[in-house]
Amino acid sequence: MSTLCVDLGATKTLIGILDKDFEEIRKKRTVKFLQNIEDELKDLTKKVALKRALVTAAGPIDKEEGFIYPPNLPKNKVQILRPFENFFDRVVLINDCNAAAVGEYTYGKASVENLIYLTLSTGIGAGVIADGSLIKGATNNFAEVGHMKISDEGRCGCGQKGHWEALCSGKNIPKLAEKEVGRKFKDSKAFFKEYRKGNERLKAVMEKVINYNASGISNLINLYDPAHISIGGSMGLNQFDLLVEKGKERIKERTIYKMPTIERSRLGEESVLQGLRAISENEQILMS
């Protein structure tokens, strides 16, 4: 039985048609996919006999009621489960970082029983494997680490102050930069491009981001004692040298345990889809 796997990121959506392996992977803008979800699903189910859908979403999810709360869309609450139920006999809604952690554990070749998958992207989130089992939490949203307080500055989208996501996410780095240098940036990509060109005024901003990330990552190590941390997300993958590598000595200084290995995800942007692949083969992963 083929399975539809959908990774609803804050900005980009990956869609995979899975049999034993992925027969096809498509990319869509998340806004466009959600605006035309009925047509998208109709088109997909025409081509392949699909009975089951595994769906992940960035940000908090309401697994029972089927709502997602995407951090980068005009609507901050979207009913995602019902449209899928019109086309599929079985639909499973999963936090995207939880799925990515399963992907890293199963296919990422870290070969450890305790790992963290950390996404640095439009938002910041994590998935945790402890002693070989996925930690899901009471509402299936473990671990929204972007809402960890690491400073007294920066207003988060959730309304609170000083959260990691409010300072170091792709959505908020441009705001931090604007506050520091008095200049607007279209997005985080534009900020990093300008920084890499050698803009001296942006060095202080980058220093803050490196320091905040070092605080956030060392907090995760001190809380969960992982053997390995896999970094994903568009910023984590493309700006790993700046966001993580430059701060490794600071992370080590602030860590009370043995320093884990910290690497860019070997699965790249497919960590979540590969997690759904593992879950499709054994849904007990979500029950244990």
Backbone as CSV, one residue per row, in Angstrom:
resi,resn,N_x,N_y,N_z,CA_x,CA_y,CA_z,C_x,C_y,C_z
1,MET,0.841,-1.190,0.000,0.000,0.000,0.000,0.880,1.246,0.000
2,SER,0.678,2.125,-0.957,1.432,3.368,-1.012,0.900,4.351,0.019
3,THR,1.802,5.182,0.517,1.454,6.164,1.537,1.866,7.543,1.073
4,LEU,0.997,8.518,1.312,1.349,9.898,1.030,2.002,10.485,2.276
5,CYS,3.192,11.062,2.112,3.905,11.697,3.216,4.020,13.186,2.911
6,VAL,3.544,14.013,3.822,3.527,15.460,3.602,4.223,16.161,4.761
7,ASP,5.255,16.924,4.435,6.001,17.707,5.414,5.639,19.175,5.210
8,LEU,4.701,19.668,6.046,4.229,21.048,5.952,5.155,21.956,6.749
9,GLY,6.168,22.479,6.087,7.060,23.410,6.761,6.434,24.788,6.842
10,ALA,7.058,25.679,7.594,6.519,27.028,7.722,6.534,27.757,6.383
11,THR,7.533,27.478,5.552,7.659,28.150,4.257,7.470,27.196,3.090
12,LYS,8.076,26.012,3.201,8.082,25.058,2.081,7.460,23.736,2.503
13,THR,6.728,23.107,1.580,6.118,21.797,1.825,6.775,20.761,0.909
14,LEU,7.175,19.627,1.499,7.687,18.498,0.723,6.639,17.405,0.721
15,ILE,6.373,16.844,-0.458,5.363,15.800,-0.611,6.034,14.575,-1.205
16,GLY,5.927,13.453,-0.519,6.530,12.218,-1.008,5.512,11.113,-1.157
17,ILE,5.578,10.388,-2.259,4.740,9.205,-2.464,5.607,7.997,-2.165
18,LEU,5.237,7.294,-1.099,6.082,6.246,-0.554,5.488,4.872,-0.788
19,ASP,6.309,3.980,-1.377,5.980,2.560,-1.398,7.015,1.925,-0.480
20,LYS,7.982,1.223,-0.997,9.086,0.764,-0.142,10.104,1.881,0.019
21,ASP,10.189,2.711,-0.988,11.021,3.891,-0.946,10.214,5.011,-1.600
22,PHE,10.743,6.221,-1.609,10.002,7.315,-2.213,10.071,7.226,-3.733
23,GLU,8.882,7.097,-4.354,8.807,7.043,-5.810,8.907,8.445,-6.406
24,GLU,8.485,9.427,-5.619,8.440,10.797,-6.124,8.446,11.750,-4.932
25,ILE,9.161,12.857,-5.071,9.129,13.900,-4.053,8.901,15.238,-4.760
26,ARG,7.885,15.950,-4.314,7.575,17.260,-4.882,7.809,18.346,-3.839
27,LYS,8.061,19.572,-4.337,8.195,20.726,-3.449,7.131,21.751,-3.809
28,LYS,6.513,22.312,-2.772,5.499,23.348,-2.960,5.714,24.428,-1.909
29,ARG,5.284,25.641,-2.212,5.228,26.657,-1.169,4.052,26.323,-0.264
30,THR,4.268,26.392,1.040,3.239,25.977,1.988,1.965,26.790,1.833
31,VAL,2.097,28.096,1.653,0.911,28.944,1.474,0.096,28.459,0.285
32,LYS,0.766,28.177,-0.816,0.069,27.728,-2.026,-0.573,26.365,-1.819
33,PHE,0.130,25.451,-1.149,-0.422,24.117,-0.908,-1.685,24.199,-0.062
34,LEU,-1.647,24.981,0.998,-2.807,25.071,1.890,-3.977,25.806,1.236
35,GLN,-3.672,26.739,0.349,-4.742,27.456,-0.350,-5.475,26.562,-1.345
36,ASN,-4.764,25.557,-1.863,-5.340,24.682,-2.899,-5.301,23.222,-2.472
37,ILE,-5.497,22.961,-1.188,-5.257,21.626,-0.655,-6.157,20.560,-1.272
38,GLU,-7.442,20.881,-1.501,-8.355,19.902,-2.091,-7.885,19.511,-3.494
39,ASP,-7.514,20.502,-4.310,-7.040,20.224,-5.668,-5.729,19.449,-5.658
40,GLU,-4.832,19.820,-4.716,-3.548,19.125,-4.622,-3.753,17.649,-4.295
41,LEU,-4.617,17.372,-3.329,-4.857,15.992,-2.915,-5.592,15.208,-3.995
42,LYS,-6.505,15.863,-4.675,-7.236,15.210,-5.772,-6.263,14.783,-6.866
43,ASP,-5.328,15.666,-7.180,-4.346,15.373,-8.214,-3.445,14.209,-7.806
44,LEU,-3.004,14.212,-6.555,-2.125,13.153,-6.065,-2.825,11.800,-6.037
45,THR,-4.069,11.756,-5.594,-4.782,10.480,-5.469,-5.267,9.953,-6.811
46,LYS,-5.284,10.782,-7.831,-5.628,10.317,-9.188,-4.535,9.420,-9.745
47,LYS,-3.296,9.771,-9.439,-2.150,9.112,-10.068,-1.756,7.800,-9.386
48,VAL,-1.979,7.734,-8.068,-1.553,6.556,-7.303,-2.667,6.155,-6.347
49,ALA,-2.836,4.846,-6.143,-3.839,4.368,-5.181,-3.296,4.579,-3.769
50,LEU,-3.700,5.682,-3.154,-3.214,6.043,-1.828,-4.338,5.911,-0.812
51,LYS,-4.103,5.152,0.239,-5.117,4.950,1.276,-4.729,5.587,2.606
52,ARG,-3.443,5.879,2.776,-2.960,6.389,4.058,-2.124,7.645,3.841
53,ALA,-2.271,8.609,4.750,-1.473,9.837,4.695,-0.827,10.080,6.049
54,LEU,0.460,10.372,6.017,1.194,10.791,7.201,1.568,12.249,6.990
55,VAL,1.139,13.116,7.899,1.278,14.561,7.714,2.008,15.162,8.905
56,THR,3.034,15.954,8.629,3.713,16.670,9.706,3.507,18.167,9.509
57,ALA,3.620,18.907,10.616,3.490,20.356,10.538,4.490,21.016,11.466
58,ALA,4.979,22.186,11.049,5.862,22.988,11.891,5.031,23.716,12.932
59,GLY,5.634,23.902,14.093,4.916,24.600,15.162,3.994,23.652,15.898
60,PRO,3.281,24.148,16.891,2.392,23.289,17.672,1.296,22.665,16.814
61,ILE,0.872,21.450,17.180,-0.253,20.798,16.508,-1.282,20.383,17.555
62,ASP,-2.537,20.319,17.116,-3.603,19.752,17.939,-3.998,18.446,17.259
63,LYS,-3.361,17.366,17.686,-3.517,16.080,17.009,-4.950,15.575,17.050
64,GLU,-5.641,15.799,18.154,-7.010,15.284,18.310,-7.996,16.031,17.426
65,GLU,-7.910,17.357,17.421,-8.868,18.175,16.662,-8.404,18.449,15.236
66,GLY,-7.109,18.210,14.979,-6.611,18.351,13.616,-6.177,19.744,13.218
67,PHE,-5.910,20.608,14.203,-5.458,21.962,13.884,-3.935,22.055,13.937
68,ILE,-3.390,22.908,13.062,-1.981,23.262,13.141,-1.901,24.775,13.328
69,TYR,-0.781,25.233,13.872,-0.591,26.652,14.163,0.703,27.115,13.510
70,PRO,0.686,27.253,12.172,1.926,27.565,11.447,2.466,28.945,11.799
71,PRO,3.793,29.048,12.014,4.388,30.302,12.472,4.585,31.361,11.402
72,ASN,4.333,31.039,10.146,4.703,31.981,9.080,3.566,32.227,8.097
73,LEU,2.326,31.987,8.504,1.196,32.144,7.602,0.229,33.187,8.136
74,PRO,-0.550,33.832,7.221,-1.513,34.849,7.659,-2.509,34.309,8.677
75,LYS,-3.013,33.089,8.449,-3.900,32.459,9.432,-3.039,31.736,10.460
76,ASN,-3.289,31.994,11.735,-2.452,31.327,12.734,-3.064,30.042,13.250
77,LYS,-4.181,29.605,12.632,-4.803,28.338,13.003,-5.431,27.740,11.754
78,VAL,-5.017,26.531,11.398,-5.491,25.901,10.154,-5.985,24.493,10.455
79,GLN,-7.194,24.169,10.005,-7.717,22.809,10.120,-7.120,21.984,8.980
80,ILE,-6.262,21.051,9.324,-5.547,20.274,8.308,-6.068,18.850,8.200
81,LEU,-6.601,18.308,9.295,-6.983,16.898,9.315,-8.179,16.605,8.420
82,ARG,-9.220,17.444,8.496,-10.471,17.166,7.768,-10.280,17.053,6.254
83,PRO,-9.543,17.994,5.606,-9.347,17.851,4.155,-8.698,16.533,3.765
84,PHE,-7.719,16.078,4.558,-7.061,14.814,4.268,-8.011,13.637,4.479
85,GLU,-8.872,13.718,5.487,-9.809,12.632,5.764,-10.832,12.450,4.650
86,ASN,-11.020,13.470,3.818,-11.920,13.342,2.665,-11.339,12.455,1.571
87,PHE,-10.020,12.225,1.640,-9.347,11.468,0.578,-8.699,10.166,1.061
88,PHE,-8.483,10.039,2.379,-7.718,8.902,2.879,-8.472,8.166,3.979
89,ASP,-8.287,6.842,4.001,-8.913,6.020,5.044,-8.240,6.244,6.399
90,ARG,-6.941,6.509,6.374,-6.200,6.727,7.618,-5.295,7.930,7.458
91,VAL,-5.372,8.852,8.433,-4.534,10.052,8.429,-3.887,10.185,9.803
92,VAL,-2.572,10.350,9.818,-1.839,10.533,11.070,-1.151,11.890,11.023
93,LEU,-1.392,12.716,12.030,-0.797,14.048,12.135,0.315,14.014,13.187
94,ILE,1.496,14.504,12.818,2.691,14.370,13.649,3.442,15.702,13.685
95,ASN,4.015,16.041,14.815,4.912,17.192,14.902,6.122,16.943,14.002
96,ASP,6.493,17.943,13.213,7.537,17.723,12.204,8.902,17.371,12.803
97,CYS,9.259,18.004,13.919,10.564,17.702,14.518,10.584,16.316,15.152
98,ASN,9.438,15.853,15.645,9.366,14.477,16.141,9.655,13.497,15.006
99,ALA,9.029,13.740,13.853,9.269,12.871,12.692,10.724,12.939,12.255
100,ALA,11.292,14.143,12.245,12.686,14.298,11.823,13.637,13.562,12.765
101,ALA,13.342,13.596,14.066,14.181,12.869,15.023,14.151,11.377,14.737
102,VAL,12.970,10.863,14.388,12.849,9.443,14.020,13.649,9.163,12.750
103,GLY,13.590,10.090,11.787,14.363,9.923,10.559,15.854,9.872,10.819
104,GLU,16.329,10.779,11.662,17.758,10.807,11.996,18.171,9.544,12.744
105,TYR,17.323,9.101,13.656,17.624,7.903,14.441,17.669,6.652,13.559
106,THR,16.748,6.576,12.602,16.622,5.373,11.780,17.599,5.347,10.609
107,TYR,17.764,6.488,9.950,18.551,6.514,8.707,19.750,7.468,8.732
108,GLY,19.914,8.217,9.809,20.936,9.262,9.813,22.343,8.801,10.100
109,LYS,22.512,7.518,10.449,23.831,6.909,10.646,24.617,7.469,11.837
110,ALA,23.927,8.093,12.785,24.626,8.554,13.988,24.906,7.374,14.918
111,SER,24.081,6.320,14.831,24.270,5.086,15.613,24.343,5.351,17.110
112,VAL,23.403,6.145,17.614,23.316,6.411,19.049,21.866,6.239,19.487
113,GLU,21.681,6.005,20.775,20.330,5.810,21.330,19.752,7.082,21.923
114,ASN,20.577,8.124,22.028,20.130,9.391,22.595,20.560,10.530,21.666
115,LEU,19.594,11.115,20.991,19.926,12.175,20.048,18.849,13.248,20.035
116,ILE,19.251,14.409,19.553,18.338,15.527,19.358,18.409,15.954,17.905
117,TYR,17.244,16.151,17.301,17.184,16.816,16.001,16.750,18.250,16.277
118,LEU,17.535,19.226,15.839,17.247,20.638,16.059,17.075,21.332,14.721
119,THR,15.925,21.954,14.516,15.713,22.705,13.285,15.900,24.189,13.546
120,LEU,16.743,24.807,12.735,16.938,26.252,12.731,16.424,26.734,11.387
121,SER,15.236,27.274,11.393,14.584,27.619,10.135,13.717,28.850,10.362
122,THR,12.561,28.919,9.701,11.621,30.009,9.954,11.334,30.094,11.439
123,GLY,11.186,28.924,12.080,11.070,28.819,13.533,12.187,27.937,14.059
124,ILE,12.164,27.687,15.362,13.150,26.815,15.998,12.400,25.745,16.782
125,GLY,12.756,24.486,16.565,12.104,23.392,17.277,13.025,22.195,17.362
126,ALA,12.610,21.176,18.107,13.461,19.994,18.274,12.620,18.740,18.429
127,GLY,13.254,17.618,18.146,12.712,16.301,18.433,13.764,15.543,19.213
128,VAL,13.352,14.731,20.176,14.304,14.067,21.064,14.064,12.558,21.092
129,ILE,15.123,11.806,20.867,15.127,10.357,21.064,15.917,10.074,22.330
130,ALA,15.270,9.459,23.315,15.929,9.137,24.586,15.889,7.629,24.794
131,ASP,17.058,7.026,24.959,17.170,5.570,25.139,16.405,4.815,24.053
132,GLY,16.506,5.320,22.824,15.916,4.637,21.673,14.449,4.879,21.445
133,SER,13.808,5.712,22.274,12.376,5.982,22.114,12.130,7.465,21.883
134,LEU,11.148,7.756,21.047,10.757,9.134,20.785,9.998,9.691,21.982
135,ILE,10.413,10.871,22.447,9.646,11.566,23.488,8.594,12.423,22.792
136,LYS,7.325,12.200,23.107,6.243,12.895,22.407,5.581,13.983,23.238
137,GLY,5.508,13.804,24.555,4.844,14.774,25.403,3.344,14.527,25.486
138,ALA,2.695,15.157,26.449,1.266,14.931,26.710,0.380,15.342,25.541
139,THR,0.816,16.368,24.770,0.001,16.840,23.645,0.678,16.579,22.299
140,ASN,1.683,15.703,22.292,2.412,15.342,21.066,3.175,16.529,20.458
141,ASN,3.614,17.449,21.305,4.324,18.629,20.816,5.733,18.778,21.379
142,PHE,6.253,17.746,22.038,7.606,17.815,22.566,8.592,17.855,21.390
143,ALA,9.544,18.759,21.261,9.922,19.762,22.245,9.973,21.115,21.536
144,GLU,9.084,22.018,21.936,9.043,23.364,21.354,10.125,24.225,22.009
145,VAL,11.370,23.881,21.715,12.495,24.524,22.399,12.692,25.974,21.971
146,GLY,12.077,26.371,20.862,12.163,27.764,20.438,11.552,28.707,21.452
147,HIS,10.715,28.152,22.328,10.068,28.978,23.349,10.794,28.909,24.698
148,MET,12.045,28.509,24.650,12.928,28.574,25.812,13.411,30.016,25.957
149,LYS,13.339,30.565,27.162,13.797,31.937,27.361,15.307,31.959,27.521
150,ILE,15.972,32.786,26.703,17.428,32.874,26.776,17.917,34.318,26.910
151,SER,16.964,35.271,26.934,17.351,36.676,27.000,16.187,37.498,27.544
152,ASP,16.429,38.784,27.710,15.347,39.693,28.094,14.902,40.562,26.925
153,GLU,15.483,40.327,25.744,15.080,41.121,24.583,14.372,40.248,23.558
154,GLY,13.640,40.897,22.655,12.975,40.179,21.577,11.596,39.692,21.963
155,ARG,10.597,40.029,21.149,9.223,39.601,21.402,8.880,38.440,20.474
156,CYS,8.469,37.324,21.055,8.151,36.114,20.294,6.746,36.212,19.708
157,GLY,6.492,35.426,18.679,5.160,35.367,18.082,4.098,34.876,19.047
158,CYS,4.516,34.151,20.075,3.568,33.660,21.079,3.207,34.740,22.088
159,GLY,3.893,35.894,21.994,3.598,37.000,22.888,4.584,37.174,24.028
160,GLN,5.423,36.170,24.282,6.366,36.233,25.388,7.682,36.890,24.940
161,LYS,8.478,37.242,25.919,9.703,37.988,25.649,10.945,37.116,25.842
162,GLY,11.938,37.323,24.987,13.241,36.703,25.169,13.356,35.253,24.746
163,HIS,12.385,34.734,23.988,12.453,33.345,23.555,13.523,33.182,22.470
164,TRP,14.115,32.009,22.438,15.152,31.682,21.440,14.645,31.982,20.030
165,GLU,13.430,31.555,19.738,12.851,31.762,18.406,12.671,33.245,18.089
166,ALA,12.436,34.063,19.122,12.244,35.495,18.916,13.525,36.191,18.482
167,LEU,14.661,35.538,18.696,15.950,36.155,18.440,16.728,35.520,17.294
168,CYS,16.605,34.200,17.124,17.493,33.483,16.205,16.787,32.720,15.094
169,SER,15.481,32.834,14.989,14.778,32.147,13.895,14.922,32.945,12.605
170,GLY,14.672,32.274,11.488,14.735,32.958,10.199,13.757,34.112,10.107
171,LYS,12.662,33.987,10.798,11.651,35.041,10.795,12.117,36.265,11.576
172,ASN,12.923,36.053,12.610,13.228,37.148,13.533,14.650,37.682,13.497
173,ILE,15.588,36.982,12.867,16.936,37.535,12.726,16.912,38.883,11.996
174,PRO,16.118,39.033,10.917,16.064,40.354,10.269,15.568,41.458,11.206
175,LYS,14.657,41.118,12.127,14.162,42.116,13.092,15.256,42.507,14.073
176,LEU,16.026,41.512,14.512,17.152,41.786,15.402,18.163,42.684,14.702
177,ALA,18.442,42.375,13.427,19.403,43.160,12.654,18.907,44.594,12.465
178,GLU,17.625,44.744,12.169,17.065,46.086,11.979,17.181,46.922,13.254
179,LYS,16.911,46.279,14.390,17.011,46.971,15.675,18.440,47.418,15.951
180,GLU,19.405,46.565,15.572,20.813,46.856,15.876,21.425,47.880,14.925
181,VAL,21.096,47.797,13.628,21.785,48.665,12.653,20.858,49.662,11.966
182,GLY,19.557,49.601,12.288,18.626,50.577,11.729,18.356,50.406,10.251
183,ARG,18.467,49.174,9.777,18.239,48.909,8.351,17.397,47.663,8.183
184,LYS,16.437,47.717,7.246,15.558,46.566,7.028,16.203,45.556,6.080
185,PHE,15.924,44.262,6.352,16.368,43.179,5.472,15.136,42.413,5.019
186,LYS,15.108,42.047,3.758,13.950,41.343,3.199,13.671,40.061,3.958
187,ASP,14.721,39.297,4.258,14.607,38.028,4.976,15.981,37.649,5.532
188,SER,16.041,36.499,6.204,17.315,36.082,6.793,18.359,35.776,5.721
189,LYS,17.907,35.292,4.575,18.849,34.998,3.484,19.590,36.264,3.053
190,ALA,18.845,37.373,2.973,19.455,38.655,2.594,20.453,39.113,3.665
191,PHE,20.099,38.875,4.937,21.012,39.237,6.025,22.326,38.451,5.920
192,PHE,22.220,37.125,5.761,23.435,36.303,5.708,24.279,36.629,4.477
193,LYS,23.625,36.918,3.377,24.354,37.274,2.156,25.176,38.536,2.383
194,GLU,24.551,39.523,3.016,25.241,40.792,3.280,26.376,40.592,4.294
195,TYR,26.121,39.771,5.308,27.161,39.503,6.306,28.371,38.832,5.668
196,ARG,28.123,37.846,4.816,29.228,37.113,4.191,30.019,37.982,3.204
197,LYS,29.422,39.063,2.777,30.152,40.000,1.917,31.158,40.825,2.720
198,GLY,31.041,40.761,4.075,31.995,41.477,4.919,31.469,42.773,5.500
199,ASN,30.149,42.925,5.564,29.566,44.132,6.144,29.923,44.220,7.633
200,GLU,30.767,45.165,7.975,31.280,45.298,9.335,30.160,45.579,10.344
201,ARG,29.124,46.313,9.928,28.053,46.692,10.846,27.239,45.484,11.310
202,LEU,27.303,44.399,10.560,26.500,43.227,10.904,27.241,42.251,11.819
203,LYS,28.511,42.515,12.072,29.293,41.590,12.910,28.729,41.500,14.327
204,ALA,28.298,42.626,14.873,27.751,42.629,16.234,26.436,41.850,16.294
205,VAL,25.647,41.929,15.225,24.383,41.176,15.158,24.693,39.685,15.118
206,MET,25.645,39.303,14.261,26.002,37.896,14.135,26.565,37.349,15.438
207,GLU,27.327,38.178,16.127,27.888,37.778,17.416,26.769,37.468,18.412
208,LYS,25.732,38.290,18.415,24.585,38.037,19.298,23.908,36.721,18.947
209,VAL,23.689,36.494,17.659,23.013,35.271,17.211,23.824,34.043,17.593
210,ILE,25.137,34.086,17.363,26.016,32.961,17.727,25.920,32.687,19.226
211,ASN,25.940,33.758,20.011,25.911,33.611,21.464,24.569,33.054,21.947
212,TYR,23.479,33.555,21.383,22.158,33.049,21.761,22.010,31.575,21.389
213,ASN,22.482,31.211,20.193,22.406,29.808,19.783,23.247,28.920,20.693
214,ALA,24.404,29.410,21.108,25.248,28.643,22.029,24.517,28.416,23.352
215,SER,23.786,29.435,23.812,23.010,29.281,25.052,21.907,28.248,24.868
216,GLY,21.169,28.354,23.762,20.068,27.425,23.513,20.535,25.990,23.383
217,ILE,21.593,25.779,22.611,22.085,24.419,22.378,22.690,23.829,23.654
218,SER,23.436,24.633,24.409,24.009,24.107,25.659,22.907,23.780,26.664
219,ASN,21.827,24.559,26.667,20.679,24.227,27.529,20.104,22.857,27.169
220,LEU,19.994,22.581,25.864,19.466,21.286,25.417,20.375,20.150,25.884
221,ILE,21.668,20.361,25.769,22.616,19.323,26.198,22.485,19.087,27.701
222,ASN,22.399,20.166,28.472,22.302,20.029,29.926,20.973,19.410,30.365
223,LEU,19.928,19.613,29.577,18.621,19.041,29.905,18.510,17.567,29.524
224,TYR,19.033,17.189,28.333,18.731,15.868,27.771,19.922,14.941,27.611
225,ASP,21.145,15.445,27.818,22.339,14.603,27.774,22.398,13.740,26.511
226,PRO,22.303,14.352,25.318,22.366,13.565,24.089,23.792,13.170,23.724
227,ALA,23.904,12.113,22.940,25.214,11.733,22.396,25.459,12.424,21.058
228,HIS,24.362,12.870,20.420,24.483,13.467,19.089,23.371,14.498,18.893
229,ILE,23.710,15.602,18.260,22.716,16.597,17.857,22.825,16.771,16.351
230,SER,21.714,16.584,15.677,21.662,16.747,14.227,20.943,18.059,13.919
231,ILE,21.593,18.926,13.160,21.049,20.245,12.858,20.410,20.245,11.480
232,GLY,19.148,20.637,11.424,18.430,20.717,10.154,17.743,22.059,10.003
233,GLY,16.782,22.118,9.081,16.117,23.383,8.767,16.925,24.145,7.740
234,SER,16.274,25.042,7.012,16.963,25.744,5.922,18.169,26.541,6.416
235,MET,18.022,27.253,7.521,19.170,28.003,8.049,20.218,27.074,8.632
236,GLY,19.779,26.057,9.372,20.722,25.127,9.965,21.586,24.435,8.935
237,LEU,20.991,24.097,7.797,21.732,23.412,6.740,22.633,24.366,5.967
238,ASN,22.121,25.555,5.647,22.850,26.475,4.772,23.799,27.421,5.507
239,GLN,23.539,27.629,6.802,24.372,28.565,7.567,24.999,27.876,8.779
240,PHE,25.216,26.580,8.678,25.719,25.798,9.809,27.034,26.354,10.351
241,ASP,27.922,26.767,9.466,29.228,27.260,9.903,29.103,28.488,10.799
242,LEU,28.145,29.358,10.482,27.960,30.575,11.272,27.138,30.319,12.529
243,LEU,26.021,29.629,12.385,25.063,29.501,13.477,25.494,28.502,14.545
244,VAL,26.258,27.485,14.156,26.621,26.421,15.105,28.138,26.293,15.264
245,GLU,28.834,26.131,14.157,30.281,25.860,14.210,31.040,26.945,14.957
246,LYS,30.699,28.203,14.689,31.402,29.317,15.337,31.153,29.369,16.845
247,GLY,30.067,28.748,17.286,29.736,28.801,18.706,30.091,27.549,19.483
248,LYS,30.770,26.585,18.854,31.007,25.293,19.520,31.837,25.406,20.796
249,GLU,32.824,26.277,20.808,33.632,26.433,22.025,32.788,26.995,23.162
250,ARG,31.888,27.929,22.827,31.002,28.490,23.851,30.007,27.445,24.344
251,ILE,29.526,26.626,23.435,28.619,25.542,23.832,29.334,24.609,24.814
252,LYS,30.563,24.258,24.469,31.345,23.353,25.310,31.571,23.940,26.704
253,GLU,31.872,25.238,26.762,32.111,25.908,28.042,30.876,25.887,28.940
254,ARG,29.680,25.894,28.326,28.437,26.002,29.091,27.770,24.644,29.334
255,THR,28.434,23.586,28.905,27.871,22.247,29.025,28.471,21.517,30.223
256,ILE,27.598,20.887,31.013,28.087,20.208,32.219,28.430,18.735,31.968
257,TYR,28.027,18.201,30.790,28.310,16.810,30.462,29.383,16.730,29.385
258,LYS,29.657,15.527,28.967,30.533,15.325,27.814,29.874,15.951,26.592
259,MET,30.647,16.662,25.823,30.137,17.339,24.632,29.680,16.310,23.598
260,PRO,28.428,16.393,23.124,27.983,15.468,22.073,28.553,15.877,20.726
261,THR,28.484,14.999,19.763,28.793,15.396,18.389,27.652,16.284,17.908
262,ILE,27.985,17.331,17.187,26.984,18.245,16.619,27.304,18.390,15.146
263,GLU,26.382,17.940,14.298,26.639,17.932,12.855,25.435,18.439,12.081
264,ARG,25.709,18.934,10.897,24.636,19.222,9.943,23.948,17.904,9.595
265,SER,22.623,17.914,9.509,21.885,16.690,9.215,22.379,16.015,7.945
266,ARG,22.661,14.729,8.043,23.103,13.979,6.856,21.938,13.693,5.908
267,LEU,20.720,13.806,6.413,19.541,13.594,5.568,19.092,14.876,4.880
268,GLY,19.736,15.983,5.219,19.410,17.252,4.582,17.966,17.659,4.807
269,GLU,17.345,18.173,3.772,15.971,18.652,3.903,14.950,17.516,3.943
270,GLU,15.426,16.267,3.816,14.492,15.135,3.822,14.402,14.429,5.180
271,SER,14.918,15.030,6.237,14.857,14.389,7.560,13.434,14.029,7.950
272,VAL,12.513,14.965,7.743,11.115,14.731,8.139,10.494,13.622,7.298
273,LEU,10.682,13.693,5.980,10.113,12.653,5.104,10.684,11.283,5.438
274,GLN,11.974,11.228,5.742,12.578,9.934,6.077,12.038,9.417,7.409
275,GLY,11.703,10.334,8.314,11.041,9.920,9.548,9.673,9.339,9.276
276,LEU,8.943,9.950,8.357,7.625,9.421,7.983,7.761,8.052,7.314
277,ARG,8.825,7.878,6.568,9.100,6.563,5.966,9.254,5.503,7.057
278,ALA,10.040,5.831,8.105,10.240,4.882,9.207,8.930,4.617,9.946
279,ILE,8.143,5.678,10.156,6.867,5.538,10.861,5.872,4.725,10.036
280,SER,5.915,4.887,8.710,4.990,4.131,7.854,5.243,2.634,7.958
281,GLU,6.496,2.264,8.207,6.854,0.864,8.348,6.535,0.311,9.743
282,ASN,6.458,1.226,10.712,6.203,0.800,12.096,5.558,1.934,12.877
283,GLU,4.237,2.018,12.845,3.538,3.094,13.555,3.645,2.959,15.056
284,GLN,4.131,1.799,15.522,4.324,1.594,16.949,5.327,2.591,17.527
285,ILE,6.165,3.160,16.661,7.112,4.196,17.072,6.373,5.319,17.787
286,LEU,5.162,5.628,17.322,4.379,6.722,17.891,3.633,6.313,19.148
287,MET,3.571,5.018,19.414,2.809,4.521,20.577,3.701,4.216,21.764
288,SER,4.986,3.912,21.491,5.876,3.440,22.560,6.189,4.547,23.548
